[in-house]
């Protein structure tokens, strides 16, 4: 699959005369925050400066479109107390080709690679044969390789499917799980093959029915493995141009293999109902009601990043969004989650409040601000809830719509 995208792009670009659109942006932000879960610090509040240049180019012909994004992020951690440079690089490449009207194939490659050069970050981890080894815990990657097809040639119907390979975790991941460790909260790495297919049909302009299939086979660096298949039926109805409801009901089946003796009592077979309901409504604020509210509730399988155990979790959220002129925007989200299981993860969950703000200064610049407050309950880390927060403000400069 990794060779599909270069071959697709090379062959199709040579067959036509492409045009190119490009854009660039630069973002400078400063943050105050609490230390991360896996970060050692002698202060409860830290300061960061983050500089993010971004370049984007789109090559296109009547049938072909190729989009590329490069976004390195330079983070000067602990700016005032102990300056440390952390580099995070994001790369995105997607190519799509229209074989004929209503039939499109596409391939995508994206990767985020980061280094975390904090002092004393090489942590000891036990090995299965006994003893300890030092983890090279400062190199992280999240990568997705995908290929898919979209069918829109059937009246009022959309059909899409893709297959993907995903890597998420440290390049030198832990092979065992440690509990109650204040100095080692490094999570296991995940390597997964995913398959997703979905079909939607508009019975009327307001009423849409759909079917969603999702399967994954996940290997963890600890030796655990999860094979899972989810099937949900989707119903979407537009009560009013400003009011829309969505309901998904289905089931998840699969097999999970534990990797520790403490978890040997868990049943390997997984059978769990699933549900997702949401309602989008306007909020009567202002003459034109520019504020949209989205209420959502979910009951879904959740993979613990620390134990790799899969258990049902209930999630609820209220999201408010205001959009003004020239990309002015305010987003506020309040969310909570609670496990719906017994045993190890019974008390686990989280409460979260997130705020994002953007206000344009000129046609090419804007002031941005963001913040988050998180109350995390994770038994593997601590018996008591953990409180994490950050707040930041910055400036964004954009240059759009260049052409070659």
N, C-alpha and C positions, 0 to 999 in steps of 0.2 A: 504494500500500500504506500510505503514511503516513496517509491519511485514513480507512482502514478501521476502525481501532480507535476513534477518537472517534465515528464514526457508529454502530458496533456498540454501544458503551456507552450513548450517548444514547438511542437508540431502545428498547433493551431495559430500561433502568432505568425509563423512563416507563411501561412496560407492567406493572410489578409494584411491590409495596411492599417495598423492600429493608431489611435490617438491616446494621449495621456493627460489626465488631470492630476494635479498635485496640490497638497496643502501642508502647512506646518503650524506648529503651536509650541509655546513655551509656558510652563507652569512653575511658579515659585511659591512655596508655602512654608509656614512655620507652625509647629505643633507643640503643645504640652500634653503629657500623657503619663500614665502609670507604666511600670515595667511590664514587658510581655511575660507569658507563662513560662517560657524557657530562657528568660533573660535574668542575669544576676546583676543587681545594682544595689548601691549603698544608700540610695535616696528613693523616696516614695513618688516623687514627681520628676520627670525628665523632660528635656527639650530637644526637638529635632528641627532641622532645616532640610527641606526636600526640593530638589530641582529636577524638573522633568521636561526635557525636549521631546518633541514628537514629529515624526515625518510620515506622510501618507501619500501614496501614488496609486492611481487607478488607470490601468491600460484597458482600452475597450475597442471593440469592433461591433458591427451589427449582430454578431452571434457570440462573441467571446468577451468576457470581462475578467480581469485579473486585478486583485487588490492586495497591496502590500503595506504593512505598518511596521515601523521600528520605533520603539519608545524606551530608551534607557532612563532609569531613575537613579539619581544620585542622592543618597540620604546621609546627611551628616548627623549621626546619632549623638545624643548627650552633648549637644553643642557647647554648653557653658561649662560643664563639669569635666567631661572626658571625651573630646571630639574623636569620633570613629567613623570612617567612611564605609558605608554599605552600598553596594551596587546591585540593582535589580533591573534586568533587561527583558523586555517583552517584544516578541516577534510574531507577526501574523502574516500569512500568505494564503489567499483563497483564489481559485480559478473556477469559473463555470462556463459551460458551453451549451448553447441551444442546438440540440440535434435536429429538431424540427419544432414547429409551432406547438407549444404546450408540453414539450418534453425537454428537460434540462438535466445535465449531469454536472456534478461539482466535486471538488476535492479541496481539502483545507489542512493546513499545518500551522499550529500555534504553539509557542513555548514561552515560558517565563522561567528565567534562571537567576538565582540570587546567591550572594555570598554574605555571610554574617560574621565578620571578623571581630566578635567580642572577645575580650580577654577570658582565659580559662573556660572556653566554651567546648573543649574536648572533654566529654563526660565519660566516666567509666560505665560499662554495661556488661552484665553477666553473659556468658556464653553457655551453650547447652552442655559442653563437656566439663564445665567448672572453670572458675577463675573469672577474670575480667578482661575486657579489651577497651581501648579508647576509641570512641566514635569520632570520626571527622565530621562533626555536626555543624559545619559552617557552609555547606553547599547544598542548595535546594533546587528542585526543578519541578515544574508542572508542564506537561506537554500533551497535546492532543493531535492525533493524526486521523483524519476522517475522509470518507468518500461516500457520496450519496446521489440520489436522483429525486427530482421533483416533477410531478405530472399535474398539469393544469389544463390539459386539452379537453377534459370531460366537463360538460356544462354543469356549473354550480358545484363542482367537486374538486377537491385538492387531495392528492396522494403523495406522500413523501416517505423516504426511508434512507437510513445511513448506517454504516458500520464504522466503529472507531476503536482506537487503541489509546489508552490514557495512562500516563505515569504521574504519580503524585507523591512526593516525599523527598527525603534526603538521599543524596547519591551514595552515602555510606549509612544505611538505615540500621536501627536496632533490630536484633533478631529475637529478643525476649521482651516481656512487659514487666515494668517495675511499678509497684504500688506504693503510695504514701511517700513519694520522693519529692523533697523540696528542691533538689538540685538537678533532677533529671526528669523533665517533662517532654522529652522528645517523642513524637508520635511515630508509629510504624509507617513504612512506605506502602503504597498501593499500586498494583499493576493490573489493569482491567481491560477486557475486551467487551465492548458494548454494541448493542444492536437496537435501533429504534425505528418503528414504523407507525405511521399515523394516516388516517383518512378522515376527511370532513366533507359533508354534503349539506348545502343550504336548501332546506325544504321550502322556505320562504325567505324574504329579505330579512326577517327578524329571527327565524328559527333555524338553528344549525345542530346537526347530530354528527358525532364522530366516534372513532375507535382509536385507541392509543395502546400500542404494544411496546414494551421495553424489557430487554434482557441484558444481563451482565454476568461476567465470570471474573471475580476479583481474587487475586493472589496477594497476600500480605507478607511483608518481610519477616514476620514472626512465625510463618508456617501455616497460618490460618488460611481458609479459602471459603469464598461465598459464591454460590451459583443461584441466580434469582431470575424469575420471569414475572413481569407485572402486566396486567391487562385491565384497562379501564374504559368505560363507556362515557362519552362526553356529550353533555347537553348544554347548549348556549342559547339564550333568548334575550332579545332587545326589547324591553318593556317600553322604552322611550328613547329618542335620540341621545339622551344624556344618562339613561339608566340601563344597565346591562347586567345580567346574571349568568353564572356559569356553575355547572355541577358535574363532578367526575366521581364515578363509583366503580370499584373494581376489586381485584384480589391479587395478592402476591404469593407466589409459591417458590420454594427453593430448598437448598441444603446449605447448612453452615457447619464448618468443622472447627471446633475450638482448639486452642493451642496451649492451654494450661490445665493442670490437674484441678484447679479450683473451679473451672468452668465445665468439668466433665459431666456434670449432672444436667446440662442443657440438652434439649432435644435437637438432634441435627436437622430434622425436617421443619421447614418453615411454611406456615399457612396463615395468612393474615389478610383481613379485609382492608380496603383502602377507600378513602373519601377525600374530596377537595371541593369546597363550596366558596364562591366569592360573589360579591355584589358591588358594582361600581355605581355611585350616585353623586349628584352635584350637591354642594353645600351652599345654602342661600346666604352668601356673603358677597356684597357688592351688587351692582345693577345687572351685570351679565353673568353672575354666578360662575366666576372663573375658577373656583376651588372644586376639585374632584376628590371624593373619598372612596376608598376601596376597603371593604370588610372581607376578611378571608378566614377560613378555618380548615385545617387539614388533619387527617389521621393517616400517617404514612410510616413505612419502615425506615428506621434510622440506624446508620452505622456509627457506633462510638469510635471516635478517632484514637482513643487510648486503648480500649480492650478489643476492638474490631468485632464486638458482639452486635448482632442486629436485633433490635427490639422496636415495638410500636411506640410512636410518639405523637402527641397532640400538639398542634401549633395553631396559634391564633394571632392575627395582626390587624391593625387599623393604620392605613396609610392615607395621608393627605397630600395633595399636590396642587400647587398654584403656578400657573404659567402666564407671564405677562409679555410685553412687547420686547423685541430684540433679544430673545432668549433669556429674559429674566425668569427666575424659577425658584420656588421654595418647596422642599420635600420634608415631611415629618412622618416618621413611622414608629409605632409602638407595637412591640411584639413580645409574645411569651410562648414558652414551650415547656411541656411536662411529659416525662416518660409515662407510658401506660403499661407497665410491666411490674413484675415482682422480682425480688432478689437483689442482685448486685446494683442494678441501675434504677431501682424504684424511686429514690429521692432526686434523681438527676433532672436537670432542666435549666432554663435560663429566662431572664427578662431583659429586654433590650429597648432602648430609645435612641433613634438616629435622626439627625437633623442635617440637611444640606441646603445651602443658600448660594445663589448666583445672581449678581446684579451687573448689567453692562455699564461700562464707563463710556466707551466709544463703539464704533462698529467692529473693531478688532480686539477689544480688551474688555475684561470683566473682573470684578472682585468676587472671590469665592470664599465660602466658610463652611466648615463641617464639624460635627461632633458626635460622639456616641458614648452612652453609659450602658455598661453591661454588668449584670449580676449573674454569675455562673455557678451552677451547682453540679459538681462532678466528683463522685465518690472516690475515684481513683487518685485524685489530687489532694483533696482535703475534705474533712467532715463539715467544715464551715463554708458558707458561700464566699466566692471570690468576687471582688469588685474591680472592674477595669474600665477606664474611660480615656478619651482623648478629645482635644478641641484644637482646631486649626483655622488659620486665615491665610489667604494668598491672592495672587494676581495671575490671570491667564491672558496671554497674547496670542492671537490667531492670525494666520494669513491663509485665506481660502480662495478656491476656484482659480488657481493658476492652470495654464494649459501649455502643452507642447505639441 
